[in-house]
Amino acid sequence: MPINTLESLPWRGSHHDFCRERLESLLEQAGVRIDGDRPWDIRVHDPAFFRRMFADASLGLGESYVDGWWDCDRIDEFICRVVRAGLADRFRSWRDVAAALQARLFNLQHAARAFHVGQRHYDIGNDLYSRMLDRRMIYSCGYWKNAATLDEAQEAKLDLVFRKLGLEPGMRVLDIGCGWGGAAKFAAEKYGVEVHGVTVSAEQARYAREICQGLPVTIELKDYRDIDGRFDRAYSLGMFEHVGCKNYATYMKVVADRLADDGLFLLHTIGINTSDNHGNPWVERYIFPNSMLPSIAQIGAATENRLVMEDWQNFGPDYDRTLLCWCDSFERHWPSLRPRYGDRFYRMWRFYLLSFAGAFRARYIQLWQIVLSPKGLPQRYDAPR
């Protein structure tokens, strides 16, 4: 029986009782119990939660957690089990249908909306991010192959990126979505390159300029579509998730136009297994507005006749560990953050970090590093690992 809308359910008895029984049956497939005693079981405090789940699907799940309607000791493991059981794709609300239609009709990530995610996510407070992230404030997946700490994993990731790009002193390098400038600073200091970074976050730009003073690094508050100049190398770490499928081809054309003929571009992005045209409704509303995850097919189509793929690496499980480190740091520093952000923010942010960790653990979403060249390298490309 499809469970995509509340109205499709054949009511017997009270709405709450029917919805609870139906949800219990579904969660049993994932090895999750309602009011059970295992860390991944959920404890329901408000019976309205059951109807809300069928009415609002993933949006209702996140909102009801923030509202305090349910709790779980291990949200990450709960989400992982639900996703692995295929339940995430079985819940669809009318809002999901409307979001898909809106995304089909309109370009939700057009240039006029480019700065929304900066204002609503990245600008909310450098105090938050400085406490949650590593010492360089790198807000993307670490590389845990030989790392024991978050600082080590992020430095290893940056070094992996720049070794893949073959950086050499004097090169001009473009950083698309430069964040708080940690990657640009590292590249300039360790590899002796000149870096030009762009971001849509005013707070990121201000912070990046401060930490990169005295280095050959320039930072601009600018949309990727407005980048000019010519570069030997380019990279983008965790920014492509904001581009949107209607703009993937434009993005790749910008990269191709900005690169020297013998240049290289590294795209570091979260990816999803199945193509879609919009993001998760809860994530779009509360965390990353106008965001969506690309698929292999969508990236491939966007690069066709524009760039040549030299290498593709997936280390998605490393993002699970990275997110758990971020959540641990966030919770340890929460007492100092609480007066400014408040308890609802705590629940929202915790749900965000842990639900993403669970989705990566379930391998529902991935982390890709893709190396591309404008015309194809004349020699074989052997990527560092």
C-alpha positions as CSV (number, residue, x, y, z in Angstrom):
1,M,0.0,0.0,0.0
2,P,1.5,3.4,-0.9
3,I,2.0,5.6,2.1
4,N,2.7,8.9,0.3
5,T,-0.1,10.9,1.8
6,L,-2.2,11.0,5.0
7,E,-5.4,10.8,3.1
8,S,-4.4,7.6,1.4
9,L,-4.6,5.7,4.7
10,P,-7.7,3.5,5.4
11,W,-8.7,4.8,8.8
12,R,-9.8,2.4,11.5
13,G,-10.2,3.6,15.1
14,S,-8.4,6.7,16.1
15,H,-6.0,8.4,13.7
16,H,-3.1,8.3,16.3
17,D,-3.6,4.6,17.0
18,F,-3.7,3.7,13.3
19,C,-0.7,5.8,12.5
20,R,1.3,4.4,15.4
21,E,0.5,0.8,14.3
22,R,1.5,1.5,10.7
23,L,4.7,3.3,11.7
24,E,5.6,0.5,14.1
25,S,5.2,-2.0,11.3
26,L,7.4,0.0,9.0
27,L,10.1,0.7,11.6
28,E,10.2,-3.0,12.5
29,Q,11.7,-3.5,9.0
30,A,14.6,-1.3,10.0
31,G,15.0,-3.0,13.4
32,V,13.8,0.1,15.2
33,R,11.2,0.1,18.0
34,I,9.0,2.9,19.3
35,D,9.7,3.4,23.0
36,G,12.3,0.7,23.0
37,D,15.4,0.6,25.1
38,R,18.1,0.4,22.5
39,P,20.1,3.5,21.5
40,W,18.6,3.7,18.0
41,D,15.0,3.2,19.2
42,I,12.8,6.4,19.4
43,R,10.9,7.6,22.4
44,V,7.7,9.4,21.5
45,H,6.5,12.2,23.8
46,D,3.6,13.4,21.8
47,P,1.2,11.1,20.0
48,A,0.6,13.7,17.3
49,F,4.0,12.7,16.0
50,F,2.6,9.6,14.3
51,R,0.1,11.4,12.2
52,R,2.7,14.1,11.5
53,M,5.1,11.5,10.1
54,F,2.6,10.4,7.4
55,A,1.4,13.9,6.7
56,D,4.8,15.7,6.4
57,A,7.3,12.8,5.8
58,S,10.9,13.9,6.2
59,L,10.0,17.5,7.0
60,G,7.7,16.2,9.8
61,L,10.4,14.0,11.2
62,G,12.9,16.8,11.6
63,E,10.4,19.4,12.7
64,S,8.9,17.1,15.3
65,Y,12.3,16.4,16.8
66,V,13.1,20.1,17.0
67,D,9.7,20.6,18.7
68,G,10.6,17.9,21.3
69,W,8.0,15.4,20.2
70,W,10.4,12.5,20.2
71,D,14.0,11.7,21.2
72,C,16.6,9.1,20.4
73,D,20.0,8.5,22.0
74,R,21.6,7.7,18.6
75,I,19.9,9.6,15.9
76,D,22.7,8.8,13.5
77,E,22.1,5.0,13.9
78,F,18.3,5.5,13.8
79,I,18.6,7.3,10.4
80,C,21.1,4.8,9.1
81,R,18.8,1.9,9.8
82,V,15.7,3.6,8.4
83,V,17.6,4.6,5.2
84,R,19.1,1.1,4.7
85,A,15.7,-0.4,5.0
86,G,14.5,1.8,2.2
87,L,12.0,3.6,4.3
88,A,13.2,7.1,3.5
89,D,12.1,6.7,-0.1
90,R,8.6,5.3,0.9
91,F,7.6,8.5,2.7
92,R,6.4,11.2,0.4
93,S,4.1,14.1,1.3
94,W,2.3,16.6,-0.9
95,R,5.1,19.0,-0.1
96,D,7.6,16.7,-1.8
97,V,5.5,16.6,-4.9
98,A,5.1,20.4,-4.8
99,A,8.9,20.9,-4.3
100,A,9.7,18.6,-7.3
101,L,7.2,20.5,-9.5
102,Q,8.6,23.9,-8.4
103,A,12.2,22.7,-9.1
104,R,11.1,21.5,-12.5
105,L,9.5,24.8,-13.4
106,F,11.9,27.3,-11.8
107,N,15.7,27.7,-11.4
108,L,15.8,27.9,-7.6
109,Q,19.6,28.5,-7.6
110,H,19.7,31.4,-10.1
111,A,22.1,34.3,-9.6
112,A,19.6,36.5,-7.7
113,R,19.3,33.8,-5.0
114,A,23.0,32.9,-4.9
115,F,23.6,34.7,-1.6
116,H,20.7,33.2,0.3
117,V,22.6,30.3,1.7
118,G,25.5,32.6,2.8
119,Q,23.1,34.8,4.8
120,R,21.0,32.0,6.3
121,H,23.7,29.4,7.0
122,Y,27.3,30.5,6.8
123,D,26.8,34.0,8.3
124,I,24.9,32.8,11.4
125,G,28.0,33.0,13.6
126,N,31.8,32.4,13.3
127,D,31.7,31.6,17.0
128,L,29.6,28.5,16.2
129,Y,31.8,27.3,13.4
130,S,35.1,28.0,15.2
131,R,34.0,25.8,18.0
132,M,32.6,23.0,15.9
133,L,35.2,22.7,13.1
134,D,38.9,22.0,13.1
135,R,41.6,24.6,13.7
136,R,41.5,25.7,10.0
137,M,37.7,25.9,10.0
138,I,37.3,23.5,7.0
139,Y,33.6,22.8,6.5
140,S,33.8,19.7,4.3
141,C,34.7,16.0,4.7
142,G,38.0,15.1,6.2
143,Y,40.3,12.3,4.9
144,W,40.7,9.7,7.6
145,K,43.0,7.2,5.8
146,N,45.9,7.8,8.2
147,A,44.4,10.4,10.5
148,A,43.6,10.1,14.2
149,T,42.1,13.5,14.9
150,L,39.9,16.0,13.0
151,D,42.8,18.4,12.6
152,E,44.9,15.6,11.0
153,A,42.0,14.5,8.8
154,Q,41.4,17.9,7.4
155,E,45.0,18.6,6.8
156,A,45.3,15.2,5.0
157,K,42.3,16.2,2.9
158,L,43.8,19.5,1.8
159,D,47.1,17.9,1.1
160,L,45.3,15.2,-1.0
161,V,43.5,17.9,-3.0
162,F,46.6,19.8,-3.7
163,R,48.7,16.8,-4.6
164,K,46.0,15.7,-7.0
165,L,46.2,19.1,-8.6
166,G,50.0,19.0,-8.7
167,L,50.4,22.5,-7.3
168,E,53.8,24.1,-7.9
169,P,55.1,27.5,-6.7
170,G,53.9,30.5,-8.7
171,M,50.7,28.9,-10.0
172,R,47.5,30.9,-10.0
173,V,44.8,28.9,-8.3
174,L,41.0,29.4,-8.1
175,D,39.1,28.4,-4.9
176,I,35.4,28.3,-5.7
177,G,33.5,28.6,-2.4
178,C,36.5,29.4,-0.3
179,G,34.8,29.2,3.1
180,W,36.7,30.8,5.9
181,G,40.0,30.7,3.9
182,G,41.6,27.7,5.5
183,A,42.3,25.9,2.3
184,A,43.6,29.0,0.5
185,K,45.9,29.8,3.3
186,F,47.3,26.3,3.5
187,A,47.9,26.2,-0.3
188,A,49.7,29.5,-0.3
189,E,51.8,28.7,2.7
190,K,52.8,25.1,1.9
191,Y,52.8,25.1,-1.9
192,G,53.8,28.7,-2.7
193,V,50.8,29.4,-5.0
194,E,48.7,32.5,-5.5
195,V,45.1,31.8,-4.6
196,H,41.9,33.7,-5.6
197,G,38.9,32.7,-3.5
198,V,35.2,33.5,-3.9
199,T,32.4,33.0,-1.5
200,V,28.7,34.1,-1.1
201,S,29.1,34.5,2.7
202,A,30.1,38.0,4.0
203,E,31.3,36.5,7.3
204,Q,33.4,34.0,5.6
205,A,35.0,36.6,3.3
206,R,35.8,38.9,6.2
207,Y,37.4,36.1,8.3
208,A,39.3,34.7,5.3
209,R,40.8,38.1,4.5
210,E,42.0,38.4,8.1
211,I,43.7,35.1,8.3
212,C,45.3,35.4,4.8
213,Q,46.8,38.8,5.4
214,G,50.4,39.0,4.1
215,L,49.9,36.0,1.8
216,P,49.3,36.0,-2.0
217,V,45.6,35.3,-1.4
218,T,42.7,37.5,-2.6
219,I,39.1,36.9,-1.4
220,E,36.0,38.2,-3.1
221,L,32.3,38.1,-2.1
222,K,31.1,36.9,-5.5
223,D,28.9,34.3,-7.2
224,Y,30.8,31.7,-9.2
225,R,29.0,32.9,-12.4
226,D,30.8,36.3,-12.1
227,I,34.4,34.9,-11.8
228,D,36.9,36.3,-14.3
229,G,40.6,35.7,-15.0
230,R,42.6,32.7,-16.0
231,F,44.0,30.1,-13.6
232,D,46.4,27.2,-13.8
233,R,44.4,25.1,-11.3
234,A,41.0,25.3,-9.6
235,Y,39.2,23.5,-6.8
236,S,35.9,23.6,-5.0
237,L,35.4,22.0,-1.6
238,G,31.8,21.4,-0.5
239,M,30.2,24.2,-2.6
240,F,28.7,22.3,-5.6
241,E,25.8,21.2,-3.4
242,H,24.4,24.8,-3.7
243,V,24.6,25.0,-7.5
244,G,21.4,23.2,-8.5
245,C,20.9,20.8,-11.4
246,K,19.7,23.6,-13.8
247,N,23.0,25.3,-13.3
248,Y,25.5,22.3,-13.4
249,A,26.3,22.9,-17.1
250,T,26.8,26.6,-16.5
251,Y,29.1,25.9,-13.6
252,M,31.2,23.5,-15.6
253,K,31.4,26.0,-18.5
254,V,32.7,28.6,-16.0
255,V,35.4,26.2,-14.8
256,A,36.4,25.3,-18.4
257,D,36.6,28.9,-19.4
258,R,38.7,30.0,-16.4
259,L,41.2,27.2,-16.7
260,A,44.4,27.2,-18.8
261,D,44.4,24.5,-21.5
262,D,46.8,22.3,-19.4
263,G,45.0,23.1,-16.2
264,L,43.2,20.8,-13.7
265,F,40.1,21.2,-11.6
266,L,39.2,19.2,-8.5
267,L,35.5,19.0,-7.5
268,H,34.9,17.8,-3.9
269,T,31.2,17.3,-3.4
270,I,28.6,15.3,-1.6
271,G,26.7,13.1,-4.1
272,I,23.5,11.1,-4.1
273,N,22.9,7.7,-5.7
274,T,19.8,8.6,-7.7
275,S,19.2,11.7,-9.7
276,D,16.7,14.3,-8.4
277,N,15.9,17.9,-9.0
278,H,15.5,19.2,-5.5
279,G,16.9,18.6,-2.0
280,N,15.5,17.3,1.3
281,P,12.6,19.5,2.4
282,W,13.8,19.8,6.0
283,V,17.4,20.5,5.0
284,E,16.3,23.2,2.5
285,R,14.0,24.9,5.1
286,Y,16.3,24.9,8.1
287,I,19.9,24.3,7.1
288,F,20.9,24.9,3.4
289,P,18.3,26.8,1.5
290,N,18.1,26.1,-2.3
291,S,20.4,23.1,-1.9
292,M,20.4,19.7,-3.6
293,L,22.8,16.9,-4.1
294,P,24.1,15.9,-7.6
295,S,24.2,12.4,-9.0
296,I,26.9,10.8,-11.2
297,A,24.6,11.1,-14.2
298,Q,24.0,14.8,-13.6
299,I,27.7,15.6,-13.1
300,G,28.6,13.5,-16.2
301,A,26.0,15.3,-18.4
302,A,27.2,18.7,-17.2
303,T,30.9,17.9,-18.0
304,E,30.1,16.5,-21.5
305,N,31.8,18.5,-24.2
306,R,33.3,20.8,-21.5
307,L,35.7,18.9,-19.4
308,V,37.4,15.5,-19.4
309,M,37.3,13.3,-16.3
310,E,40.7,12.2,-15.2
311,D,39.9,10.6,-11.8
312,W,36.9,9.9,-9.5
313,Q,37.3,8.9,-5.9
314,N,34.6,8.1,-3.3
315,F,35.4,8.2,0.4
316,G,31.8,8.8,1.7
317,P,32.3,6.8,4.9
318,D,34.8,9.4,6.0
319,Y,32.1,12.0,6.2
320,D,30.3,9.9,8.8
321,R,33.3,10.2,11.1
322,T,33.8,13.9,10.3
323,L,30.2,14.7,11.2
324,L,30.4,12.8,14.5
325,C,33.5,14.9,15.3
326,W,31.7,18.1,14.5
327,C,28.7,17.0,16.6
328,D,30.9,16.1,19.5
329,S,32.7,19.5,19.4
330,F,29.4,21.3,19.1
331,E,28.0,19.5,22.1
332,R,31.1,20.1,24.2
333,H,31.0,23.8,23.5
334,W,27.3,24.1,23.7
335,P,27.3,25.7,27.2
336,S,29.1,28.7,25.8
337,L,26.9,28.9,22.7
338,R,23.6,28.3,24.4
339,P,22.9,31.9,25.5
340,R,23.1,33.2,21.9
341,Y,21.5,30.3,20.0
342,G,18.9,28.7,22.3
343,D,17.7,25.2,22.9
344,R,15.6,24.9,19.7
345,F,18.8,25.6,17.7
346,Y,20.6,22.9,19.7
347,R,18.0,20.3,18.7
348,M,18.0,21.5,15.1
349,W,21.7,21.5,14.7
350,R,22.1,18.1,16.4
351,F,19.5,16.6,14.1
352,Y,21.2,18.1,11.1
353,L,24.7,16.7,11.9
354,L,23.6,13.3,13.1
355,S,21.0,12.6,10.4
356,F,23.7,13.4,7.7
357,A,26.1,11.0,9.5
358,G,23.5,8.3,9.4
359,A,22.8,8.9,5.7
360,F,26.5,8.6,4.9
361,R,26.8,5.4,7.0
362,A,23.9,3.9,5.1
363,R,25.7,4.8,1.8
364,Y,22.6,6.7,0.7
365,I,24.9,9.7,0.0
366,Q,28.5,9.8,-1.0
367,L,31.6,12.0,-1.0
368,W,33.3,12.4,-4.3
369,Q,36.5,14.0,-5.4
370,I,36.6,14.3,-9.2
371,V,39.6,15.6,-11.1
372,L,38.8,17.2,-14.5
373,S,40.8,18.8,-17.3
374,P,39.8,21.1,-20.1
375,K,41.1,19.0,-23.0
376,G,42.3,15.7,-21.4
377,L,45.9,15.4,-20.3
378,P,48.4,14.0,-22.8
379,Q,49.9,11.7,-20.3
380,R,48.3,9.2,-17.9
381,Y,47.0,10.7,-14.7
382,D,47.8,8.7,-11.6
383,A,45.9,10.3,-8.7
384,P,47.4,10.2,-5.2
385,R,45.4,8.3,-2.6
